[in-house]
Amino acid sequence: MGSQAARIVGVLLAAGRGARFDPHGARLKLLEPATRGPHRGEPLAVAAARTLLSAVDEVLAVVAPPADARHEQLRRLLAAQGCTTVENTRADEGQGTSIACGVAASGPVKGWIIALADMPAIAPATVLAVAECLRGGAVTVAPAYRGQRGHPVGFAAAVRPELLALSGDTGAREVLARHPPRLIEVDDPGVLYDVDVSEDLG
């Protein structure tokens, strides 16, 4: 899709431990089967990765250092889908470090689409719309369903220094406060649905 600098890269945030989903740590949330979306039945992270891969030039999946065999399985599954896995050694410090890690691992790009691995029901057309808005010159962009902002969120190369400086668990909230996103209204409730606790899979 053109030169390196014109590429849109997806950053899939898959480094969370899912403590709210299972405080005892017996289940790794991102390996649980999706119950909604175009890839239902697949592990949550795989479902999210497939949608992202269908709409961007490359996907960097940010994962935590393997704590056990399940984390290694997650890494293998994402690599098998075609993602480049990137290990975030600071994953326990919060989501901001994973965004910074993914952005740092990419070369010259037009922008990034930051997606959450526990959001399996986003329509591929929504991700394509975010990518096209970035190509059209938006600094930040996000989909909205019935007026409510959702995910994934796009960021242009112009905010790379700000993304690289992220830390903590507020994600890119501060960047979006400085650069309010252009909202794209979509008929896609999947932009608001994430799996936070086990009941969300019902």
ZANU-680722 format. One line per field, with one value per atom (N, C-alpha, C): atom name; x, y, z. Coordinates in nm, 3 decimals. Layout:
N
site c(CA	...) .
xx c(X	...) .
yy c(Y	...) .
zz c(Z	...) .
This chain:
202
site c(N	CA	C	N	CA	C	N	CA	C	N	CA	C	N	CA	C	N	CA	C	N	CA	C	N	CA	C	N	CA	C	N	CA	C	N	CA	C	N	CA	C	N	CA	C	N	CA	C	N	CA	C	N	CA	C	N	CA	C	N	CA	C	N	CA	C	N	CA	C	N	CA	C	N	CA	C	N	CA	C	N	CA	C	N	CA	C	N	CA	C	N	CA	C	N	CA	C	N	CA	C	N	CA	C	N	CA	C	N	CA	C	N	CA	C	N	CA	C	N	CA	C	N	CA	C	N	CA	C	N	CA	C	N	CA	C	N	CA	C	N	CA	C	N	CA	C	N	CA	C	N	CA	C	N	CA	C	N	CA	C	N	CA	C	N	CA	C	N	CA	C	N	CA	C	N	CA	C	N	CA	C	N	CA	C	N	CA	C	N	CA	C	N	CA	C	N	CA	C	N	CA	C	N	CA	C	N	CA	C	N	CA	C	N	CA	C	N	CA	C	N	CA	C	N	CA	C	N	CA	C	N	CA	C	N	CA	C	N	CA	C	N	CA	C	N	CA	C	N	CA	C	N	CA	C	N	CA	C	N	CA	C	N	CA	C	N	CA	C	N	CA	C	N	CA	C	N	CA	C	N	CA	C	N	CA	C	N	CA	C	N	CA	C	N	CA	C	N	CA	C	N	CA	C	N	CA	C	N	CA	C	N	CA	C	N	CA	C	N	CA	C	N	CA	C	N	CA	C	N	CA	C	N	CA	C	N	CA	C	N	CA	C	N	CA	C	N	CA	C	N	CA	C	N	CA	C	N	CA	C	N	CA	C	N	CA	C	N	CA	C	N	CA	C	N	CA	C	N	CA	C	N	CA	C	N	CA	C	N	CA	C	N	CA	C	N	CA	C	N	CA	C	N	CA	C	N	CA	C	N	CA	C	N	CA	C	N	CA	C	N	CA	C	N	CA	C	N	CA	C	N	CA	C	N	CA	C	N	CA	C	N	CA	C	N	CA	C	N	CA	C	N	CA	C	N	CA	C	N	CA	C	N	CA	C	N	CA	C	N	CA	C	N	CA	C	N	CA	C	N	CA	C	N	CA	C	N	CA	C	N	CA	C	N	CA	C	N	CA	C	N	CA	C	N	CA	C	N	CA	C	N	CA	C	N	CA	C	N	CA	C	N	CA	C	N	CA	C	N	CA	C	N	CA	C	N	CA	C	N	CA	C	N	CA	C	N	CA	C	N	CA	C	N	CA	C	N	CA	C	N	CA	C	N	CA	C	N	CA	C	N	CA	C	N	CA	C	N	CA	C	N	CA	C	N	CA	C	N	CA	C	N	CA	C	N	CA	C	N	CA	C	N	CA	C	N	CA	C	N	CA	C	N	CA	C	N	CA	C	N	CA	C	N	CA	C	N	CA	C	N	CA	C	N	CA	C	N	CA	C	N	CA	C	N	CA	C	N	CA	C	N	CA	C	N	CA	C	N	CA	C	N	CA	C	N	CA	C	N	CA	C	N	CA	C	N	CA	C	N	CA	C	N	CA	C	N	CA	C	N	CA	C	N	CA	C	N	CA	C	N	CA	C	N	CA	C) .
xx c(0.082	0.000	0.086	0.173	0.253	0.381	0.440	0.568	0.557	0.674	0.677	0.606	0.633	0.578	0.427	0.368	0.223	0.149	0.222	0.161	0.082	-0.026	-0.102	-0.073	-0.025	0.012	-0.086	-0.132	-0.216	-0.130	-0.165	-0.100	-0.206	-0.193	-0.291	-0.239	-0.312	-0.270	-0.315	-0.219	-0.249	-0.159	-0.119	-0.025	-0.091	-0.223	-0.291	-0.304	-0.303	-0.315	-0.460	-0.553	-0.695	-0.733	-0.681	-0.704	-0.851	-0.922	-1.063	-1.146	-1.105	-1.177	-1.168	-1.049	-1.029	-0.923	-0.967	-0.871	-0.777	-0.820	-0.738	-0.632	-0.643	-0.543	-0.552	-0.666	-0.681	-0.706	-0.763	-0.795	-0.728	-0.672	-0.616	-0.725	-0.771	-0.887	-0.874	-0.759	-0.745	-0.747	-0.743	-0.756	-0.899	-0.988	-1.128	-1.196	-1.289	-1.354	-1.449	-1.444	-1.534	-1.676	-1.772	-1.912	-1.989	-1.922	-1.984	-1.883	-1.936	-1.849	-1.827	-1.755	-1.735	-1.649	-1.576	-1.487	-1.523	-1.653	-1.696	-1.649	-1.611	-1.556	-1.405	-1.343	-1.198	-1.157	-1.033	-0.988	-1.003	-1.035	-1.060	-0.951	-0.826	-0.715	-0.704	-0.733	-0.728	-0.838	-0.958	-1.070	-1.036	-0.981	-0.944	-0.833	-0.737	-0.624	-0.670	-0.760	-0.805	-0.873	-0.956	-1.023	-0.922	-0.827	-0.725	-0.640	-0.600	-0.516	-0.586	-0.718	-0.791	-0.793	-0.750	-0.769	-0.644	-0.529	-0.407	-0.292	-0.178	-0.064	0.015	0.013	0.088	0.027	0.033	-0.014	0.100	0.129	0.224	0.141	0.153	0.080	0.172	0.136	0.218	0.175	0.269	0.240	0.331	0.288	0.369	0.473	0.581	0.676	0.601	0.628	0.552	0.570	0.458	0.462	0.441	0.375	0.351	0.318	0.279	0.256	0.141	0.045	-0.069	-0.025	0.064	0.113	0.196	0.269	0.344	0.248	0.139	0.036	-0.026	-0.055	-0.111	-0.016	0.110	0.208	0.211	0.211	0.214	0.089	-0.027	-0.152	-0.151	-0.105	-0.103	-0.002	0.113	0.212	0.158	0.081	0.025	-0.077	-0.139	-0.235	-0.164	-0.036	0.039	0.082	0.058	0.104	0.253	0.318	0.453	0.439	0.488	0.472	0.588	0.554	0.651	0.633	0.740	0.730	0.749	0.653	0.662	0.706	0.830	0.883	0.828	0.760	0.701	0.549	0.497	0.352	0.277	0.335	0.267	0.251	0.319	0.308	0.185	0.119	-0.004	-0.005	-0.126	-0.150	-0.067	-0.039	0.040	0.174	0.237	0.367	0.354	0.241	0.222	0.201	0.130	0.115	0.251	0.328	0.461	0.550	0.540	0.620	0.587	0.458	0.417	0.457	0.439	0.476	0.627	0.704	0.850	0.899	0.823	0.867	0.836	0.762	0.727	0.824	0.838	0.922	0.845	0.888	0.815	0.675	0.574	0.435	0.354	0.237	0.141	0.070	0.047	-0.020	-0.042	-0.101	-0.126	-0.273	-0.324	-0.457	-0.436	-0.470	-0.451	-0.578	-0.566	-0.682	-0.660	-0.769	-0.764	-0.795	-0.716	-0.731	-0.853	-0.920	-1.041	-1.167	-1.155	-1.271	-1.288	-1.361	-1.365	-1.473	-1.561	-1.680	-1.679	-1.566	-1.558	-1.564	-1.641	-1.653	-1.529	-1.480	-1.366	-1.386	-1.510	-1.537	-1.509	-1.527	-1.499	-1.350	-1.268	-1.123	-1.077	-1.134	-1.101	-1.135	-1.248	-1.290	-1.193	-1.145	-1.047	-0.917	-0.875	-0.752	-0.764	-0.877	-0.895	-0.896	-0.950	-0.951	-0.809	-0.726	-0.585	-0.516	-0.541	-0.480	-0.526	-0.646	-0.700	-0.649	-0.567	-0.505	-0.546	-0.633	-0.672	-0.553	-0.544	-0.437	-0.474	-0.598	-0.652	-0.793	-0.838	-0.971	-1.024	-1.155	-1.217	-1.358	-1.406	-1.544	-1.639	-1.763	-1.865	-1.991	-2.055	-2.183	-2.290	-2.389	-2.497	-2.443	-2.338	-2.281	-2.180	-2.156	-2.060	-1.929	-1.820	-1.689	-1.646	-1.588	-1.544	-1.402	-1.376	-1.244	-1.260	-1.148	-1.010	-0.988	-0.876	-0.846	-0.722	-0.730	-0.619	-0.538	-0.407	-0.316	-0.222	-0.204	-0.113	0.031	0.125	0.267	0.307	0.231	0.265	0.267	0.193	0.189	0.279	0.369	0.458	0.534	0.595	0.668	0.578	0.455	0.363	0.325	0.309	0.277	0.395	0.516	0.636	0.657	0.601	0.619	0.515	0.420	0.312	0.362	0.296	0.323	0.197	0.198	0.082	-0.034	-0.152	-0.266	-0.379	-0.351	-0.457	-0.454	-0.370	-0.363	-0.322	-0.392	-0.357	-0.454	-0.516	-0.618	-0.563	-0.441	-0.384	-0.359	-0.316	-0.293	-0.425	-0.530	-0.661	-0.719	-0.682	-0.728	-0.663	-0.537	-0.466	-0.506	-0.542	-0.578	-0.711	-0.823	-0.953	-0.976	-1.023	-1.035	-1.149	-1.124	-1.232	-1.319	-1.448	-1.537	-1.604	-1.605	-1.674	-1.793	-1.913	-2.031	-2.045	-2.053	-2.062	-2.180	-2.237	-2.346	-2.284	-2.207	-2.126	-2.118	-2.212	-2.207	-2.081	-2.009	-1.886	-1.779	-1.789	-1.687	-1.695	-1.806	-1.825	-1.815	-1.808	-1.813	-1.673	-1.640	-1.515	-1.543	-1.454	-1.469	-1.383	-1.450	-1.381	-1.389	-1.511	-1.535	-1.597	-1.597	-1.642	-1.787	-1.870	-2.010	-2.026	-1.924	-1.930	-1.931	-1.895	-1.896	-2.032	-2.126	-2.259	-2.340) .
yy c(-0.120	0.000	0.126	0.139	0.258	0.249	0.368	0.374	0.339	0.317	0.286	0.394	0.521	0.632	0.646	0.579	0.587	0.473	0.388	0.270	0.305	0.229	0.234	0.103	0.115	-0.002	-0.018	-0.139	-0.169	-0.208	-0.157	-0.197	-0.263	-0.393	-0.471	-0.485	-0.431	-0.433	-0.565	-0.656	-0.790	-0.828	-0.728	-0.753	-0.756	-0.731	-0.728	-0.866	-0.871	-0.999	-1.039	-0.945	-0.978	-1.009	-0.932	-0.961	-0.945	-0.852	-0.834	-0.950	-1.006	-1.119	-1.241	-1.269	-1.381	-1.343	-1.292	-1.247	-1.359	-1.484	-1.596	-1.640	-1.588	-1.620	-1.758	-1.824	-1.959	-1.958	-1.846	-1.835	-1.711	-1.724	-1.607	-1.553	-1.435	-1.378	-1.383	-1.346	-1.331	-1.464	-1.575	-1.707	-1.759	-1.687	-1.730	-1.709	-1.799	-1.785	-1.666	-1.594	-1.481	-1.533	-1.463	-1.501	-1.406	-1.302	-1.206	-1.173	-1.114	-1.064	-1.161	-1.118	-1.198	-1.321	-1.327	-1.442	-1.512	-1.519	-1.583	-1.728	-1.772	-1.906	-1.907	-1.805	-1.794	-1.728	-1.749	-1.676	-1.525	-1.455	-1.311	-1.237	-1.263	-1.192	-1.226	-1.350	-1.390	-1.320	-1.314	-1.246	-1.100	-1.033	-0.892	-0.875	-0.966	-0.958	-0.976	-1.071	-1.096	-0.974	-0.907	-0.787	-0.678	-0.658	-0.554	-0.586	-0.712	-0.754	-0.731	-0.737	-0.722	-0.579	-0.484	-0.344	-0.259	-0.313	-0.234	-0.306	-0.239	-0.295	-0.396	-0.379	-0.467	-0.454	-0.562	-0.557	-0.597	-0.509	-0.537	-0.571	-0.695	-0.737	-0.724	-0.636	-0.612	-0.710	-0.795	-0.898	-0.880	-0.941	-0.936	-1.047	-1.034	-1.145	-1.269	-1.385	-1.506	-1.545	-1.543	-1.584	-1.735	-1.794	-1.938	-1.982	-2.108	-2.164	-2.096	-2.043	-1.978	-1.851	-1.776	-1.655	-1.689	-1.796	-1.840	-1.887	-1.952	-1.994	-1.873	-1.768	-1.646	-1.587	-1.581	-1.527	-1.609	-1.741	-1.828	-1.810	-1.801	-1.784	-1.653	-1.547	-1.418	-1.418	-1.480	-1.491	-1.574	-1.679	-1.765	-1.690	-1.588	-1.508	-1.413	-1.388	-1.294	-1.169	-1.164	-1.050	-1.061	-0.948	-0.942	-0.917	-1.010	-0.991	-0.910	-0.820	-0.731	-0.746	-0.777	-0.798	-0.667	-0.637	-0.518	-0.560	-0.535	-0.576	-0.489	-0.380	-0.291	-0.303	-0.415	-0.430	-0.409	-0.450	-0.437	-0.292	-0.199	-0.057	0.008	-0.062	-0.008	-0.001	0.027	0.024	0.125	0.239	0.341	0.289	0.203	0.149	0.057	-0.011	-0.100	-0.021	0.090	0.176	0.228	0.279	0.330	0.222	0.101	-0.011	-0.045	-0.051	-0.082	0.024	0.150	0.261	0.261	0.237	0.236	0.125	0.016	-0.099	-0.083	0.020	0.040	0.136	0.122	0.212	0.335	0.403	0.520	0.481	0.550	0.518	0.646	0.632	0.742	0.756	0.641	0.645	0.506	0.503	0.377	0.367	0.246	0.219	0.133	0.189	0.120	0.044	-0.088	-0.173	-0.257	-0.290	-0.369	-0.515	-0.605	-0.748	-0.810	-0.737	-0.791	-0.731	-0.676	-0.623	-0.701	-0.814	-0.906	-0.878	-0.779	-0.767	-0.646	-0.578	-0.463	-0.509	-0.439	-0.474	-0.430	-0.514	-0.474	-0.339	-0.311	-0.185	-0.065	-0.082	0.027	0.058	-0.046	-0.025	0.038	-0.006	0.054	0.203	0.239	0.379	0.464	0.408	0.480	0.498	0.392	0.399	0.504	0.508	0.605	0.747	0.767	0.900	0.946	0.853	0.886	0.922	0.844	0.873	1.007	1.049	1.176	1.296	1.273	1.385	1.408	1.324	1.341	1.317	1.393	1.373	1.259	1.258	1.146	1.122	0.997	0.962	0.844	0.843	0.732	0.710	0.585	0.559	0.594	0.621	0.646	0.569	0.514	0.444	0.515	0.570	0.647	0.757	0.821	0.936	0.904	0.778	0.741	0.695	0.759	0.725	0.585	0.514	0.377	0.353	0.228	0.183	0.110	0.099	0.140	0.288	0.340	0.481	0.497	0.591	0.615	0.738	0.729	0.839	0.860	0.985	1.017	1.022	1.014	1.015	1.142	1.250	1.377	1.367	1.272	1.261	1.149	1.100	0.992	1.025	1.144	1.172	1.163	1.204	1.199	1.055	0.971	0.830	0.758	0.792	0.728	0.765	0.876	0.923	0.867	0.788	0.739	0.641	0.644	0.549	0.537	0.450	0.437	0.366	0.373	0.292	0.373	0.495	0.577	0.571	0.482	0.470	0.601	0.638	0.760	0.873	0.868	0.968	1.110	1.131	1.266	1.316	1.225	1.264	1.305	1.229	1.260	1.388	1.421	1.548	1.666	1.649	1.756	1.762	1.647	1.638	1.564	1.632	1.565	1.491	1.367	1.287	1.330	1.317	1.328	1.203	1.221	1.108	1.064	0.933	0.873	0.795	0.837	0.766	0.636	0.523	0.392	0.315	0.229	0.141	0.011	0.022	-0.091	-0.089	-0.158	-0.159	-0.226	-0.299	-0.365	-0.268	-0.140	-0.043	-0.009	-0.048	-0.019	-0.144	-0.261	-0.386	-0.440	-0.448	-0.513	-0.615	-0.712	-0.817	-0.780	-0.735	-0.691	-0.797	-0.849	-0.954	-1.074	-1.189	-1.313	-1.304	-1.224	-1.212	-1.146	-1.073	-1.007	-1.107	-1.231	-1.334	-1.401	-1.361	-1.422	-1.382) .
zz c(0.000	0.000	0.000	-0.093	-0.105	-0.026	-0.001	0.065	0.212	0.274	0.417	0.497	0.463	0.541	0.524	0.425	0.404	0.474	0.544	0.604	0.730	0.750	0.874	0.948	1.069	1.148	1.265	1.284	1.399	1.518	1.635	1.760	1.846	1.863	1.941	2.083	2.178	2.318	2.382	2.399	2.449	2.566	2.644	2.753	2.890	2.895	3.024	3.086	3.218	3.290	3.313	3.293	3.310	3.453	3.548	3.689	3.728	3.666	3.699	3.644	3.533	3.474	3.565	3.615	3.706	3.809	3.924	4.026	4.074	4.058	4.105	4.003	3.880	3.779	3.719	3.736	3.682	3.531	3.482	3.338	3.282	3.164	3.095	3.004	3.034	2.964	2.813	2.760	2.615	2.540	2.613	2.550	2.556	2.624	2.633	2.497	2.458	2.328	2.323	2.214	2.191	2.171	2.227	2.212	2.121	2.072	1.980	1.870	1.764	1.659	1.546	1.442	1.321	1.342	1.453	1.477	1.608	1.637	1.761	1.764	1.882	1.898	1.903	1.844	1.850	1.981	2.028	2.146	2.126	2.233	2.223	2.147	2.182	2.119	1.971	1.935	1.794	1.716	1.775	1.708	1.683	1.783	1.767	1.665	1.666	1.572	1.428	1.405	1.267	1.208	1.288	1.239	1.207	1.295	1.273	1.151	1.138	1.025	0.891	0.890	0.764	0.713	0.797	0.761	0.761	0.804	0.812	0.741	0.733	0.661	0.744	0.875	0.965	1.103	1.180	1.319	1.412	1.508	1.615	1.738	1.785	1.904	2.025	2.116	2.234	2.343	2.386	2.485	2.606	2.718	2.839	2.836	2.912	2.923	2.971	2.913	2.947	3.093	3.167	3.307	3.321	3.220	3.221	3.079	3.065	2.932	2.858	2.932	2.867	2.796	2.855	2.790	2.665	2.672	2.554	2.445	2.486	2.389	2.321	2.398	2.341	2.238	2.271	2.177	2.048	2.060	1.942	1.857	1.920	1.846	1.767	1.828	1.759	1.644	1.667	1.559	1.444	1.476	1.371	1.285	1.341	1.263	1.167	1.191	1.108	1.180	1.312	1.390	1.421	1.430	1.485	1.634	1.716	1.860	1.916	2.006	2.070	2.221	2.292	2.436	2.512	2.597	2.681	2.821	2.853	2.983	3.097	3.062	3.163	3.167	3.118	3.104	3.234	3.345	3.474	3.518	3.450	3.485	3.423	3.330	3.275	3.124	3.071	2.927	2.850	2.913	2.844	2.796	2.877	2.837	2.716	2.704	2.590	2.461	2.471	2.353	2.309	2.405	2.373	2.314	2.367	2.319	2.174	2.142	2.005	1.906	1.944	1.855	1.832	1.937	1.924	1.832	1.825	1.745	1.597	1.560	1.419	1.353	1.223	1.146	1.105	0.997	0.948	0.903	0.955	0.923	0.907	0.846	0.839	0.974	1.039	1.168	1.223	1.341	1.412	1.448	1.448	1.503	1.627	1.741	1.869	1.902	1.914	1.939	2.064	2.131	2.253	2.221	2.275	2.244	2.309	2.399	2.460	2.400	2.278	2.205	2.076	2.079	1.965	1.861	1.887	1.802	1.710	1.696	1.607	1.462	1.380	1.239	1.162	1.069	0.988	0.917	0.875	0.806	0.895	1.025	1.118	1.122	1.128	1.131	1.000	0.889	0.759	0.756	0.815	0.817	0.899	1.012	1.093	1.014	0.945	0.866	0.755	0.687	0.579	0.632	0.750	0.809	0.842	0.890	0.914	0.784	0.680	0.549	0.496	0.537	0.492	0.570	0.672	0.741	0.885	0.941	1.080	1.172	1.279	1.377	1.471	1.518	1.594	1.544	1.554	1.503	1.582	1.603	1.674	1.620	1.624	1.586	1.700	1.666	1.767	1.729	1.828	1.806	1.887	1.815	1.876	1.967	1.915	1.985	2.091	2.120	2.224	2.161	2.201	2.142	2.182	2.084	2.110	2.061	2.029	1.983	1.849	1.774	1.801	1.771	1.820	1.803	1.715	1.621	1.530	1.569	1.549	1.581	1.462	1.423	1.313	1.363	1.268	1.302	1.377	1.360	1.425	1.577	1.634	1.781	1.832	1.747	1.790	1.919	1.931	2.057	2.180	2.166	2.279	2.313	2.213	2.237	2.301	2.257	2.313	2.459	2.501	2.639	2.734	2.684	2.770	2.875	2.989	3.096	3.179	3.278	3.365	3.297	3.361	3.316	3.257	3.213	3.154	3.002	2.946	2.802	2.738	2.630	2.557	2.587	2.704	2.739	2.731	2.777	2.777	2.635	2.549	2.409	2.344	2.372	2.313	2.371	2.495	2.553	2.482	2.443	2.371	2.225	2.170	2.028	2.017	2.041	2.039	1.907	1.916	1.794	1.703	1.575	1.478	1.494	1.515	1.539	1.409	1.388	1.274	1.328	1.294	1.340	1.261	1.331	1.266	1.324	1.244	1.289	1.338	1.446	1.493	1.646	1.714	1.861	1.915	1.830	1.874	1.919	1.879	1.919	2.068	2.132	2.275	2.362	2.299	2.375	2.403	2.532	2.569	2.678	2.691	2.790	2.910	3.013	3.134	3.244	3.265	3.364	3.294	3.358	3.293	3.246	3.317	3.278	3.140	3.097	2.965	2.850	2.877	2.773	2.760	2.842	2.839	2.717) .
